[in-house]
Amino acid sequence: MSDLNNFLFGIYPYIAFAVFIIGSWVRYDREPYTWKADSSQLLDQKGFRLASNLFHIGIIFILMGHFVGLLTPHAVYEHFISTANKQLLAMVSGGFFGILCFIGLVMLLKRRLTNPRVRAVSKTSDIVILFLLLAQLILGLLTIVASTSHLDGSVMVMLANWAQNIVIFNGFEAAKAIEPVSLIYKLHVFLGLTLFVVFPFTRLVHIISVPVKYFARNYQLVRQR
């Protein structure tokens, strides 16, 4: 096993998750008023609702599919669905929601780059993260095309073994499990990990915002003159 493969897929995941957790914690503690989605909907609503809905519906189902597909042990689902059929299900559903997400993301990116009012309030990180998400989405769709050459589900099992070994802190076995897969999958995994690295420094933090304090807030007193 090469040292580069061992670092990228056996060590880098823990670096990425550490930056994700510590960076998010520090930002929330030191800069709580920057912890927001920075929505630009009020600046121009034309086409925004459709683009946002397509993107969010697509990305939510994609993330749920990755979470269930990668972290569910083979022994759990083998009694209900074969590995080959599980891969086919992932390809069809992932392709459908991936295309929805792609259309919405392209619309959002075009709006942010070409709308003068939206562009004026956009930070560099806002544009960079959209391009990173677009690159990751394209890589994900390309993995579906690559999967048509091995419909037995063998590569999907390797990727699941990688993810499950990462979760149990067995980085060496994780890197070993993913080493045989083709470059397109490795690029998709690497960029996915990199998104965790940049997460605390972008508007993506709103994903993990839970308004717990809202329910324990003090009453707002409104007095008549």
C-alpha positions, 0 to 999 in steps of 0.5 A: 500500500502506497504512503500517499494512499495511506495518508489520504484515506487512512489519516486525512479523514481524521484531520478533516473531521478534527478541523470540522469539529474544532473549527465549527466549535471555535467559530460558534464560540468566537463569532456566533453572529456569523453563524448563519445561512446569509440568504440572498432571497430578499435581494432577488427572488426570481428563480430562487425558490425553484433553484433552492428547492431543487438543490436542497431536495437533491442534496438531502437525499444524496447525503442520506443515501451516502450515510445509509449506503456506506455505513450499513454493514453488509450483514444487515441488508444481505437478507433483504437485498443483494449487493448488486441490487443495492448498487443498482438502487443507489445508481438510479436514486443517486442519479435522479437526485444528483441531476435535481441537485445539479440543476439547482446548483447551476441555477444558484451559481449562475444567479450569484455570479450574474446578478449584480445585487447578489454578487455585490454581497457575496463573499469569496467563500460563497462562490468557492463553496458553490464551485467545490460542491459543483465539482463534487457533484459532477464527480459523484455523477461520474462515479455512477457512469463508472459503476456501470462497468461493475454491476456486481457491487464489489466496488460499493462494498470496498467503499463501505468497508473504507467508511466503516473502518474510518468510523471505528478508527481503523485507518490502516484497514480503511486505506487498504480497503479503498486502495483497489478502487479506480481514481474517480472514486478516490477523487470523489472521496477526497473532495468530500473529505475536503468539504469537511475541512472548509465547512467551518469557514463557510456558510455551510455551518447553517446545516448543523444549526439547531434552534434549541435556545429558541424554545427557552428564550425570554418573552419579548415585551411589547408595550403600547404607547 
